[in-house]
Structure formats: C-alpha cells, structure tokens
Amino acid sequence: MSQSNEFHTATVQLPTGVATAGTDGDIYVINRLGGKAKVVNVDFIAEAAITANNSNNATFTVSVGGASLGSIVSTVAGTGDITAGVVEAITLSGAGSNLLAEGGLVKVAITKAGSGVAVTGVCAVTLQRVRAD
C-alpha cells in the first residue's frame, strides 16, 4: 500500500461535560475518505489553560480499534502545563495499528485522575488515504 495526497482533518469540539472537573468524555472521527486511511496527526487546542498537576489531571488517549496510538497527560512529568490557544500535538506510535477501514473510527478518550480538571477546547484529527498499488 502506498500513501496518497488525500487528507482530511476533522476539528471536533470537546463534549460539554468534560468542562466539569470530574467528568470524562470521548470524541470520534469517522473515516470517509473512500478507502483505508491512516491517522497521521492528532492535536488538542485548549480554550482555557490547564495547569499541570500530578494528582488532578486529564489524559487524552488516541486509539483505533481499541489499540492505543498515543496520549498526553496534564501532569508535571507528562505534558506539563497546557496553554490556551496553543497546539498540543499528541505523538502517535504503533505503526500499522493506525490504519482504519472506510467507516472506521478514531477515538480520543478524555479521562480524569483525582478530582480531575476542567477541559475545554477542540481536537483536530488528520487522516490520510492509503491505496493498494
């Protein structure tokens, strides 16, 4: 399979509930590129700053078909402070597991530790179509 130059970026507002400190939430992006696609980029852009805290924090985990591709966590040792309006890239790994079929889903799970933190903003998920040669 080779990559094509067909990309799609979906920018998704985080669920309203995750603005509450103790509430988790998920977002999903569906592959509608007309064939297999791979996840090439996932970014989080906070509307309000998130102060790093080792006890009360948020984790963003990107997965395809239950396989984790990468995550960020708002702890001092993790991502650290997340600045409002700044792109926070989620580094992706798991070569091969980032492929999804037409209609397949990319999931970004937002989970909280401790009493959690308020999280507002958007996630941008970029898919690239793959084709069989």
ZADO-662539 format. One record per atom (N, C-alpha, C, O): z, y, x; residue in three letters; atom name; residue number from 1. Coordinates in steps of 0.1 Angstrom, whole numbers. Layout:
! residues N
Z, Y, X, ALA, CA, NUM
...
This chain:
! residues 133
0, -12, 8, MET, N, 1
0, 0, 0, MET, CA, 1
0, 12, 9, MET, C, 1
6, 13, 20, MET, O, 1
-7, 22, 4, SER, N, 2
-7, 35, 11, SER, CA, 2
-2, 46, 2, SER, C, 2
-1, 44, -10, SER, O, 2
2, 57, 8, GLN, N, 3
7, 68, 0, GLN, CA, 3
-5, 76, -4, GLN, C, 3
-16, 76, 2, GLN, O, 3
-3, 84, -15, SER, N, 4
-14, 93, -19, SER, CA, 4
-8, 107, -19, SER, C, 4
3, 109, -15, SER, O, 4
-16, 116, -22, ASN, N, 5
-12, 130, -22, ASN, CA, 5
-7, 135, -35, ASN, C, 5
-6, 147, -38, ASN, O, 5
-4, 125, -44, GLU, N, 6
0, 128, -58, GLU, CA, 6
16, 128, -58, GLU, C, 6
22, 118, -56, GLU, O, 6
21, 140, -60, PHE, N, 7
36, 142, -61, PHE, CA, 7
40, 147, -74, PHE, C, 7
32, 154, -81, PHE, O, 7
52, 145, -78, HIS, N, 8
58, 151, -90, HIS, CA, 8
72, 154, -87, HIS, C, 8
80, 145, -82, HIS, O, 8
76, 166, -89, THR, N, 9
90, 170, -88, THR, CA, 9
96, 173, -102, THR, C, 9
91, 182, -108, THR, O, 9
106, 166, -105, ALA, N, 10
113, 169, -118, ALA, CA, 10
126, 176, -115, ALA, C, 10
134, 171, -107, ALA, O, 10
128, 188, -121, THR, N, 11
140, 195, -119, THR, CA, 11
148, 194, -132, THR, C, 11
144, 198, -142, THR, O, 11
160, 188, -130, VAL, N, 12
168, 184, -142, VAL, CA, 12
182, 191, -142, VAL, C, 12
189, 190, -132, VAL, O, 12
185, 198, -152, GLN, N, 13
198, 204, -154, GLN, CA, 13
209, 194, -155, GLN, C, 13
207, 184, -162, GLN, O, 13
220, 195, -148, LEU, N, 14
231, 185, -149, LEU, CA, 14
237, 185, -163, LEU, C, 14
236, 196, -170, LEU, O, 14
242, 174, -168, PRO, N, 15
247, 174, -181, PRO, CA, 15
259, 183, -182, PRO, C, 15
266, 186, -173, PRO, O, 15
260, 189, -194, THR, N, 16
271, 199, -197, THR, CA, 16
285, 194, -193, THR, C, 16
293, 201, -188, THR, O, 16
287, 181, -196, GLY, N, 17
300, 176, -194, GLY, CA, 17
305, 176, -180, GLY, C, 17
317, 177, -178, GLY, O, 17
296, 175, -170, VAL, N, 18
301, 175, -156, VAL, CA, 18
307, 188, -152, VAL, C, 18
312, 189, -141, VAL, O, 18
305, 199, -160, ALA, N, 19
311, 212, -157, ALA, CA, 19
326, 211, -159, ALA, C, 19
333, 220, -154, ALA, O, 19
331, 200, -165, THR, N, 20
345, 198, -167, THR, CA, 20
350, 190, -155, THR, C, 20
343, 180, -151, THR, O, 20
361, 194, -149, ALA, N, 21
365, 188, -136, ALA, CA, 21
366, 173, -136, ALA, C, 21
362, 167, -126, ALA, O, 21
371, 166, -146, GLY, N, 22
373, 152, -146, GLY, CA, 22
362, 144, -152, GLY, C, 22
364, 132, -154, GLY, O, 22
351, 150, -156, THR, N, 23
340, 143, -163, THR, CA, 23
328, 139, -154, THR, C, 23
323, 148, -147, THR, O, 23
325, 126, -154, ASP, N, 24
313, 121, -147, ASP, CA, 24
301, 123, -155, ASP, C, 24
301, 127, -167, ASP, O, 24
289, 121, -149, GLY, N, 25
277, 122, -157, GLY, CA, 25
265, 116, -149, GLY, C, 25
266, 115, -137, GLY, O, 25
254, 113, -155, ASP, N, 26
242, 108, -149, ASP, CA, 26
230, 116, -153, ASP, C, 26
229, 121, -165, ASP, O, 26
220, 117, -144, ILE, N, 27
207, 121, -148, ILE, CA, 27
197, 111, -145, ILE, C, 27
199, 103, -135, ILE, O, 27
186, 111, -152, TYR, N, 28
175, 101, -149, TYR, CA, 28
162, 108, -148, TYR, C, 28
159, 118, -156, TYR, O, 28
153, 103, -139, VAL, N, 29
139, 108, -138, VAL, CA, 29
130, 96, -139, VAL, C, 29
133, 86, -133, VAL, O, 29
120, 97, -148, ILE, N, 30
111, 86, -151, ILE, CA, 30
98, 88, -143, ILE, C, 30
93, 99, -142, ILE, O, 30
93, 77, -138, ASN, N, 31
80, 77, -130, ASN, CA, 31
69, 77, -140, ASN, C, 31
67, 66, -147, ASN, O, 31
61, 87, -141, ARG, N, 32
49, 88, -150, ARG, CA, 32
37, 92, -142, ARG, C, 32
28, 99, -147, ARG, O, 32
36, 87, -129, LEU, N, 33
25, 91, -120, LEU, CA, 33
13, 81, -122, LEU, C, 33
3, 83, -115, LEU, O, 33
14, 72, -131, GLY, N, 34
2, 63, -133, GLY, CA, 34
2, 51, -124, GLY, C, 34
-9, 46, -121, GLY, O, 34
13, 47, -118, GLY, N, 35
13, 35, -109, GLY, CA, 35
27, 36, -102, GLY, C, 35
36, 43, -106, GLY, O, 35
28, 27, -92, LYS, N, 36
40, 27, -84, LYS, CA, 36
42, 41, -77, LYS, C, 36
33, 47, -74, LYS, O, 36
55, 44, -75, ALA, N, 37
58, 56, -68, ALA, CA, 37
71, 54, -60, ALA, C, 37
78, 44, -62, ALA, O, 37
73, 62, -50, LYS, N, 38
85, 62, -42, LYS, CA, 38
92, 75, -43, LYS, C, 38
86, 85, -44, LYS, O, 38
105, 74, -42, VAL, N, 39
114, 86, -42, VAL, CA, 39
113, 91, -27, VAL, C, 39
117, 85, -18, VAL, O, 39
108, 104, -26, VAL, N, 40
107, 110, -13, VAL, CA, 40
117, 121, -10, VAL, C, 40
119, 124, 1, VAL, O, 40
123, 126, -21, ASN, N, 41
132, 137, -19, ASN, CA, 41
141, 139, -31, ASN, C, 41
137, 138, -42, ASN, O, 41
154, 141, -28, VAL, N, 42
163, 145, -39, VAL, CA, 42
172, 156, -34, VAL, C, 42
179, 155, -24, VAL, O, 42
173, 167, -42, ASP, N, 43
181, 179, -38, ASP, CA, 43
190, 182, -49, ASP, C, 43
187, 180, -61, ASP, O, 43
202, 188, -46, PHE, N, 44
211, 193, -55, PHE, CA, 44
213, 208, -52, PHE, C, 44
214, 212, -41, PHE, O, 44
212, 216, -63, ILE, N, 45
214, 231, -61, ILE, CA, 45
225, 235, -71, ILE, C, 45
223, 234, -83, ILE, O, 45
236, 239, -65, ALA, N, 46
248, 242, -73, ALA, CA, 46
246, 256, -79, ALA, C, 46
241, 265, -72, ALA, O, 46
250, 258, -91, GLU, N, 47
251, 271, -97, GLU, CA, 47
263, 279, -93, GLU, C, 47
263, 291, -92, GLU, O, 47
274, 271, -90, ALA, N, 48
287, 277, -86, ALA, CA, 48
291, 269, -73, ALA, C, 48
289, 257, -73, ALA, O, 48
297, 275, -64, ALA, N, 49
302, 269, -52, ALA, CA, 49
312, 257, -55, ALA, C, 49
319, 258, -65, ALA, O, 49
311, 247, -47, ILE, N, 50
321, 236, -48, ILE, CA, 50
328, 235, -34, ILE, C, 50
322, 233, -24, ILE, O, 50
341, 238, -35, THR, N, 51
349, 237, -23, THR, CA, 51
352, 223, -19, THR, C, 51
357, 215, -27, THR, O, 51
350, 219, -6, ALA, N, 52
353, 206, -2, ALA, CA, 52
368, 203, -3, ALA, C, 52
376, 211, 0, ALA, O, 52
370, 191, -8, ASN, N, 53
384, 186, -9, ASN, CA, 53
385, 171, -8, ASN, C, 53
377, 164, -15, ASN, O, 53
393, 166, 0, ASN, N, 54
394, 151, 2, ASN, CA, 54
400, 144, -9, ASN, C, 54
398, 132, -10, ASN, O, 54
407, 150, -18, SER, N, 55
414, 143, -29, SER, CA, 55
406, 145, -43, SER, C, 55
405, 136, -50, SER, O, 55
402, 157, -45, ASN, N, 56
395, 161, -57, ASN, CA, 56
381, 165, -54, ASN, C, 56
378, 176, -49, ASN, O, 56
371, 157, -57, ASN, N, 57
357, 159, -53, ASN, CA, 57
347, 153, -62, ASN, C, 57
350, 146, -71, ASN, O, 57
334, 155, -58, ALA, N, 58
323, 150, -66, ALA, CA, 58
314, 142, -56, ALA, C, 58
312, 147, -45, ALA, O, 58
309, 131, -61, THR, N, 59
299, 123, -53, THR, CA, 59
286, 122, -61, THR, C, 59
286, 119, -73, THR, O, 59
275, 125, -55, PHE, N, 60
261, 124, -61, PHE, CA, 60
255, 112, -54, PHE, C, 60
253, 112, -42, PHE, O, 60
252, 101, -62, THR, N, 61
246, 89, -57, THR, CA, 61
232, 87, -63, THR, C, 61
231, 86, -76, THR, O, 61
222, 86, -55, VAL, N, 62
208, 83, -60, VAL, CA, 62
205, 68, -59, VAL, C, 62
208, 62, -49, VAL, O, 62
200, 63, -70, SER, N, 63
197, 48, -70, SER, CA, 63
184, 45, -78, SER, C, 63
180, 53, -87, SER, O, 63
178, 34, -74, VAL, N, 64
166, 29, -81, VAL, CA, 64
169, 14, -83, VAL, C, 64
172, 7, -74, VAL, O, 64
169, 10, -96, GLY, N, 65
171, -4, -99, GLY, CA, 65
185, -9, -95, GLY, C, 65
186, -21, -91, GLY, O, 65
195, 0, -94, GLY, N, 66
208, -4, -90, GLY, CA, 66
210, -4, -75, GLY, C, 66
221, -5, -70, GLY, O, 66
200, -2, -67, ALA, N, 67
201, -1, -53, ALA, CA, 67
203, 14, -48, ALA, C, 67
195, 22, -52, ALA, O, 67
214, 16, -42, SER, N, 68
217, 30, -37, SER, CA, 68
207, 34, -26, SER, C, 68
204, 27, -17, SER, O, 68
202, 47, -27, LEU, N, 69
193, 52, -17, LEU, CA, 69
200, 63, -9, LEU, C, 69
195, 66, 2, LEU, O, 69
211, 68, -13, GLY, N, 70
218, 78, -6, GLY, CA, 70
228, 86, -14, GLY, C, 70
227, 85, -27, GLY, O, 70
237, 93, -8, SER, N, 71
246, 101, -16, SER, CA, 71
252, 113, -7, SER, C, 71
250, 113, 5, SER, O, 71
258, 122, -14, ILE, N, 72
266, 133, -8, ILE, CA, 72
279, 133, -15, ILE, C, 72
280, 130, -27, ILE, O, 72
289, 137, -8, VAL, N, 73
302, 138, -14, VAL, CA, 73
309, 151, -9, VAL, C, 73
308, 154, 3, VAL, O, 73
315, 158, -18, SER, N, 74
321, 171, -15, SER, CA, 74
335, 170, -9, SER, C, 74
345, 175, -15, SER, O, 74
336, 163, 2, THR, N, 75
348, 162, 9, THR, CA, 75
347, 169, 22, THR, C, 75
336, 172, 26, THR, O, 75
358, 172, 29, VAL, N, 76
357, 179, 42, VAL, CA, 76
349, 170, 52, VAL, C, 76
341, 176, 59, VAL, O, 76
352, 157, 53, ALA, N, 77
345, 148, 62, ALA, CA, 77
331, 145, 57, ALA, C, 77
322, 141, 65, ALA, O, 77
328, 147, 44, GLY, N, 78
315, 144, 39, GLY, CA, 78
305, 155, 40, GLY, C, 78
303, 160, 52, GLY, O, 78
300, 160, 29, THR, N, 79
291, 171, 29, THR, CA, 79
298, 185, 32, THR, C, 79
291, 194, 37, THR, O, 79
310, 186, 30, GLY, N, 80
317, 198, 31, GLY, CA, 80
315, 207, 19, GLY, C, 80
312, 202, 8, GLY, O, 80
318, 220, 21, ASP, N, 81
316, 230, 10, ASP, CA, 81
301, 230, 6, ASP, C, 81
292, 228, 14, ASP, O, 81
299, 231, -7, ILE, N, 82
285, 232, -13, ILE, CA, 82
284, 246, -18, ILE, C, 82
291, 251, -27, ILE, O, 82
274, 254, -12, THR, N, 83
273, 268, -15, THR, CA, 83
263, 270, -27, THR, C, 83
253, 263, -28, THR, O, 83
267, 279, -36, ALA, N, 84
259, 282, -48, ALA, CA, 84
245, 287, -44, ALA, C, 84
244, 295, -35, ALA, O, 84
235, 281, -50, GLY, N, 85
221, 286, -48, GLY, CA, 85
215, 281, -35, GLY, C, 85
204, 286, -32, GLY, O, 85
221, 272, -28, VAL, N, 86
216, 266, -16, VAL, CA, 86
212, 252, -18, VAL, C, 86
219, 244, -24, VAL, O, 86
200, 248, -13, VAL, N, 87
196, 234, -15, VAL, CA, 87
204, 225, -6, VAL, C, 87
205, 227, 6, VAL, O, 87
210, 215, -13, GLU, N, 88
218, 205, -6, GLU, CA, 88
210, 192, -7, GLU, C, 88
210, 185, -17, GLU, O, 88
203, 188, 4, ALA, N, 89
195, 176, 4, ALA, CA, 89
203, 163, 4, ALA, C, 89
213, 163, 11, ALA, O, 89
199, 153, -4, ILE, N, 90
206, 140, -3, ILE, CA, 90
197, 132, 6, ILE, C, 90
186, 128, 2, ILE, O, 90
202, 128, 17, THR, N, 91
195, 120, 27, THR, CA, 91
192, 106, 21, THR, C, 91
202, 99, 17, THR, O, 91
180, 102, 20, LEU, N, 92
176, 89, 14, LEU, CA, 92
174, 78, 25, LEU, C, 92
169, 81, 36, LEU, O, 92
178, 66, 22, SER, N, 93
176, 55, 31, SER, CA, 93
172, 43, 23, SER, C, 93
168, 45, 11, SER, O, 93
172, 31, 28, GLY, N, 94
169, 19, 20, GLY, CA, 94
154, 18, 19, GLY, C, 94
149, 17, 8, GLY, O, 94
147, 18, 30, ALA, N, 95
132, 16, 30, ALA, CA, 95
128, 5, 21, ALA, C, 95
134, -6, 22, ALA, O, 95
118, 7, 12, GLY, N, 96
113, -3, 3, GLY, CA, 96
120, -3, -10, GLY, C, 96
114, -5, -20, GLY, O, 96
134, -1, -10, SER, N, 97
141, -1, -23, SER, CA, 97
139, 12, -30, SER, C, 97
143, 14, -42, SER, O, 97
132, 22, -24, ASN, N, 98
129, 34, -31, ASN, CA, 98
116, 34, -39, ASN, C, 98
112, 44, -45, ASN, O, 98
110, 22, -41, LEU, N, 99
98, 21, -49, LEU, CA, 99
102, 18, -63, LEU, C, 99
111, 11, -66, LEU, O, 99
94, 24, -72, LEU, N, 100
97, 21, -86, LEU, CA, 100
83, 20, -94, LEU, C, 100
74, 27, -91, LEU, O, 100
83, 12, -103, ALA, N, 101
71, 9, -111, ALA, CA, 101
69, 21, -121, ALA, C, 101
77, 29, -123, ALA, O, 101
56, 21, -126, GLU, N, 102
53, 31, -137, GLU, CA, 102
64, 29, -148, GLU, C, 102
66, 18, -153, GLU, O, 102
70, 40, -152, GLY, N, 103
81, 39, -162, GLY, CA, 103
94, 36, -157, GLY, C, 103
104, 36, -164, GLY, O, 103
95, 33, -143, GLY, N, 104
108, 31, -137, GLY, CA, 104
117, 43, -136, GLY, C, 104
111, 54, -137, GLY, O, 104
130, 41, -134, LEU, N, 105
139, 53, -134, LEU, CA, 105
146, 55, -121, LEU, C, 105
149, 45, -114, LEU, O, 105
147, 67, -117, VAL, N, 106
156, 72, -106, VAL, CA, 106
168, 77, -113, VAL, C, 106
168, 85, -122, VAL, O, 106
180, 72, -108, LYS, N, 107
193, 77, -114, LYS, CA, 107
200, 85, -103, LYS, C, 107
201, 81, -92, LYS, O, 107
206, 96, -108, VAL, N, 108
215, 103, -99, VAL, CA, 108
228, 103, -107, VAL, C, 108
230, 110, -118, VAL, O, 108
238, 96, -102, ALA, N, 109
251, 95, -108, ALA, CA, 109
261, 105, -102, ALA, C, 109
261, 106, -89, ALA, O, 109
268, 113, -110, ILE, N, 110
278, 122, -105, ILE, CA, 110
291, 117, -109, ILE, C, 110
295, 116, -121, ILE, O, 110
299, 113, -99, THR, N, 111
312, 107, -102, THR, CA, 111
323, 116, -95, THR, C, 111
320, 123, -86, THR, O, 111
335, 116, -100, LYS, N, 112
346, 124, -96, LYS, CA, 112
357, 116, -90, LYS, C, 112
360, 105, -96, LYS, O, 112
364, 121, -80, ALA, N, 113
376, 115, -75, ALA, CA, 113
388, 124, -77, ALA, C, 113
386, 136, -78, ALA, O, 113
400, 118, -79, GLY, N, 114
411, 126, -82, GLY, CA, 114
410, 132, -96, GLY, C, 114
405, 126, -105, GLY, O, 114
414, 145, -96, SER, N, 115
412, 152, -109, SER, CA, 115
397, 158, -110, SER, C, 115
394, 164, -120, SER, O, 115
390, 156, -99, GLY, N, 116
376, 160, -99, GLY, CA, 116
374, 175, -97, GLY, C, 116
383, 182, -94, GLY, O, 116
362, 179, -98, VAL, N, 117
358, 193, -96, VAL, CA, 117
348, 196, -107, VAL, C, 117
340, 188, -112, VAL, O, 117
347, 209, -110, ALA, N, 118
336, 213, -119, ALA, CA, 118
323, 214, -112, ALA, C, 118
322, 219, -100, ALA, O, 118
312, 208, -118, VAL, N, 119
299, 208, -111, VAL, CA, 119
289, 214, -121, VAL, C, 119
287, 209, -132, VAL, O, 119
282, 224, -117, THR, N, 120
271, 229, -125, THR, CA, 120
259, 231, -115, THR, C, 120
260, 234, -103, THR, O, 120
247, 229, -121, GLY, N, 121
235, 231, -113, GLY, CA, 121
224, 222, -117, GLY, C, 121
224, 217, -128, GLY, O, 121
214, 220, -108, VAL, N, 122
203, 212, -111, VAL, CA, 122
201, 202, -99, VAL, C, 122
205, 204, -88, VAL, O, 122
194, 191, -103, CYS, N, 123
189, 181, -93, CYS, CA, 123
174, 182, -93, CYS, C, 123
168, 182, -104, CYS, O, 123
167, 182, -82, ALA, N, 124
153, 181, -81, ALA, CA, 124
149, 168, -74, ALA, C, 124
153, 165, -63, ALA, O, 124
142, 159, -81, VAL, N, 125
138, 146, -76, VAL, CA, 125
123, 146, -75, VAL, C, 125
115, 149, -84, VAL, O, 125
118, 143, -62, THR, N, 126
104, 143, -60, THR, CA, 126
99, 129, -58, THR, C, 126
104, 121, -50, THR, O, 126
88, 125, -65, LEU, N, 127
82, 112, -64, LEU, CA, 127
68, 113, -58, LEU, C, 127
62, 123, -61, LEU, O, 127
64, 103, -51, GLN, N, 128
51, 103, -45, GLN, CA, 128
44, 90, -50, GLN, C, 128
50, 79, -48, GLN, O, 128
32, 91, -55, ARG, N, 129
25, 79, -60, ARG, CA, 129
21, 71, -48, ARG, C, 129
17, 76, -37, ARG, O, 129
21, 57, -50, VAL, N, 130
17, 48, -39, VAL, CA, 130
6, 40, -45, VAL, C, 130
6, 37, -57, VAL, O, 130
-4, 37, -38, ARG, N, 131
-15, 29, -43, ARG, CA, 131
-18, 17, -34, ARG, C, 131
-16, 17, -22, ARG, O, 131
-24, 7, -40, ALA, N, 132
-28, -5, -33, ALA, CA, 132
-42, -3, -27, ALA, C, 132
-51, 1, -35, ALA, O, 132
-44, -5, -15, ASP, N, 133
-57, -4, -9, ASP, CA, 133
-64, -17, -6, ASP, C, 133
-75, -18, -1, ASP, O, 133
